[in-house]
Amino acid sequence: RNQDYQSVIAEAHAIKSSAGTFGALLLHETAGRVELLARQGNNEESIALIDSVEAVLEETLDLYKAQYVSAENTQA
């Protein structure tokens, strides 16, 4: 069971880092919160926030597509 939480920490850290690199601040903060809670041993809370990470990721992707994909199509 502890190994599962180590996976949560690793995945949340990877998402946090990637989101920070691309300027997706809300995703960065949300994944960072999951990572912190899991590191602190608040496993149930960290698991409960995973749905929030997924929702913020979908919103971030939608915003990215609206901003950049449509801009590329109009330039072509």
matplotlib code that plots the C-alpha trace (Angstrom):
import matplotlib.pyplot as plt

x = [0.0, 2.8, 4.2, 1.0, 1.4, 5.0, 3.5, 1.1, 4.0, 6.1, 3.2, 2.1, 5.6, 6.0, 2.7, 3.7, 7.1, 5.8, 2.9, 5.3, 7.6, 4.7, 3.2, 0.1, 0.0, -3.3, -2.3, 1.1, -0.4, -3.0, -0.5, 1.8, -0.9, -1.4, 2.3, 2.6, -0.3, 1.0, 4.5, 2.9, 1.1, -2.3, -3.0, -6.8, -6.7, -4.1, -6.1, -9.3, -7.6, -6.6, -10.0, -9.2, -5.9, -7.7, -10.4, -7.7, -5.7, -8.7, -9.5, -5.8, -5.8, -9.0, -7.6, -4.3, -6.3, -8.4, -5.4, -2.9, -4.5, -7.1, -4.4, -2.3, -5.3, -6.0, -2.3, -2.1]
y = [0.0, 2.4, 1.7, 3.0, 6.3, 6.5, 6.3, 9.1, 11.2, 10.5, 11.1, 14.3, 15.6, 14.9, 16.6, 19.6, 19.9, 19.7, 22.1, 24.6, 24.4, 25.3, 28.0, 26.0, 27.5, 26.1, 22.6, 23.1, 24.2, 21.4, 18.6, 20.2, 20.0, 16.3, 15.7, 17.5, 15.8, 12.4, 13.2, 14.2, 10.9, 12.4, 9.7, 9.8, 13.6, 13.3, 10.5, 12.6, 15.5, 13.3, 14.0, 17.7, 17.3, 15.5, 18.3, 21.1, 19.2, 18.9, 22.6, 23.5, 21.4, 23.1, 26.5, 25.6, 24.3, 27.4, 29.7, 27.9, 25.4, 27.8, 30.4, 28.0, 27.1, 30.8, 31.5, 28.6]
z = [0.0, 0.8, -2.7, -4.2, -2.4, -3.6, -7.1, -6.3, -5.1, -8.3, -10.7, -9.0, -9.0, -12.7, -13.5, -11.3, -12.9, -16.4, -15.7, -14.2, -17.3, -19.6, -17.3, -16.4, -12.9, -11.6, -12.7, -11.1, -7.8, -7.8, -8.5, -6.0, -3.3, -4.1, -3.9, -0.6, 1.0, 0.0, 1.3, 4.6, 4.9, 4.2, 1.8, 1.7, 1.1, -1.7, -3.4, -3.1, -4.9, -7.9, -9.5, -9.1, -11.0, -13.8, -14.0, -14.0, -16.7, -19.0, -18.5, -19.1, -22.3, -23.5, -22.9, -24.7, -27.7, -27.8, -27.6, -29.8, -32.0, -33.4, -33.8, -35.9, -38.1, -38.9, -39.8, -42.3]

ax = plt.figure().add_subplot(projection="3d")
ax.plot(x, y, z, "-o")
ax.set_aspect("equal")
plt.show()
